[in-house]
């Protein structure tokens, strides 16, 4: 098995919501709550979940754009969360991010030459003709003509702008790319082109992807493994084929039931699982399973108390006589 490139251990990210007269935080928003995650070199790990579940915050924390409240992020054996800003320079080149909105993530006052070449200048890696040559080569590699180098972002379509974003992320030769909803703002045909480009670049440069998305159809086609996130926690983690054919967690089951496919019976579905809208309060996380208030299998006194661990490959992390997709789990399994 490939050695881990990145390991996230018991990661918490909380945002202050309210302070007292002394300036001490009295109310916090729990955005990420105890996430454990491992990325192996060369793989694509899909990260899925509802809007507001903490996916983007987790991705931003991994690349260093957001500070962790507690926990560790270990990249190639080096712990990153304790490093100061000036010490993270090398890792900023190794871990890059492709943002969701292909327009707002680009400076409208900068040319493509400046946008794509800026990471090289910031790292003191290239200037002058060398800089221009490297920018031109990367533009060609992502499907853009170097003749466009002196144009501004407004002159390009959404798909072309996202290619610029990808070029900017890869120009410094990273190993890990966090792609945060990279195709959600694009038309369907353009979406397929960008996904194919990401696959080609992964094979050519040996990249590892953390692919964040709410579109499970896209994730199914690009990811090797999938992590399902709910209310700041990873509730299920499995190989893509196993998770889509045989979801273990009731929340995953609900997500799978919403994926449009021609033959719903192909995955043993019994129909659409509708979730109530009463999400827990992120400033006051409930004890036990955070999904208990929305789960149709909830058992009082079992699901709403205690610590709920992540158990890979089992039916339900809480246990009990819960039947999902025709498979019964006993309490001893969890």
Secondary structure, 3 states (H helix, E strand, C coil): CCCEEEEEEEEEEEEEEEECCCCCEEEEEEEEEEEEEEEECCCEEEEECCCCCCHHHHHHHHHCCCCCCEEEEEECCEECCCCCHHHHHHHHHHEEEECCCCCCCCCCCCEHHHHHHHHHHHCCCCCHHHHHHHHHHHHHHCCCCHHHCCCEHHHCCHHHHHHHHHHHHHCCCCCEEEEECCCCCCCHHHHHHHHHHHHHHHHHHCCEEEEEECCHHHHHHHCCEEEEEECCEEEEEEEHHHHHHCCCCHHHHHHHHCCCCCCHHHHCCCCCCCCCCCCCCCCCCCCCCCCCCCCCCCCCCCCCCCCCCCCCCCCCCCCCCEEECCEEECHHHC
